[in-house]
Amino acid sequence: MQLKIKTEEFKDLVGRAQKATRIIPEILMTTFLQIEVKDKVLSLSGFDGMNYFKFMQKTENSDSVFVVKADIFFKIFAKTTSKEIMLEDKDNYILYKGNGSYKLDKEIDKSTDEDIRINFPALSLTKEYKIKTAEFIKSMERVLPGVSEVHTPIFLTGVLGRKDKLTAATEVRGIQVSANLFKQDVLLSPEFIRIVQSFKNKEFGFGVVTNEGVDYCIASCNDGYVIGAQVLGLKEYPAEQLDSVFSVSTDTQAKVKKADLISVIDRFAIFADRIGGQGVEIAVNKNSLILRKEDIGEELIPLKDVKNFKAYSCKTDILVLKRLIEKADAENLTFVFGEEQFLMFEYENTKLLLSTTQEEK
């Protein structure tokens, strides 16, 4: 069994697989990469601990399959400069030929003494609908910075997708994006999202199937396929409470340039260890948004189109504010202020929410 392929033609597929691979030593299957040709389709498959993924492209090669250690393969491929690589089954090992010849361990299932294979769950959709890939990518890039890094409660580590919006939140920040992507409620892991974001097709099929009490999301197109269990806690997600906060209307607002704001935030972030939990004060006058910390400094950021001005001051975490703002893909943001419990920035169909600490009166 042998596979020959031009290195340049293989780069994109390998790069996509490498970005999707999460090697977790405690989960053996995550350490493997399956390279397969079947029916004139070359694919790279893996398992990241939650999601089975496959990336595909057409080929003229004959059917073959190789399972290799993912980290070793990625490293040796990255160092290969030859125009062509070859994989060949040598019974006791896999021969990798590029600039030179190297022996890769053949992965054997010790319980069966057979070659290891990455076998996807036998799941199929009875109903699926199409999602435009570009819209999915853009909307998810906007909402992902809101996902919690803390795994308790687990549901906040996912993105909640509903018929008209996406939501991600932690105890101190939240992001909501208006988007008509899904036809039912789903709670997607960031890993599942990033795999789908690497799809090249203009659209992909999506659906949910339940198997033995677990809800699995499936996304597929000609160049990609992924099965992933939904994040637990869909029913526990505080969607209504978050909606009520995001929907609070206030006409006390002003325009601010993102570049001006992030520049000042970056300078204050240098002193993050000195700021600590006390936070940075955010205040507003008739022409400026002010960031200041008594023992560090102060900067003014120009505001435009100020509506219904009223004095406002709060404290907030500068690093959380930085995380919230830096991924915003807009030149200008609408700064919404005046609420005691939170401040908000808006642009296009996106709302960025950050809780505040009020000054003692």
Disulfide bonds with the S-S distance in Angstrom:
none
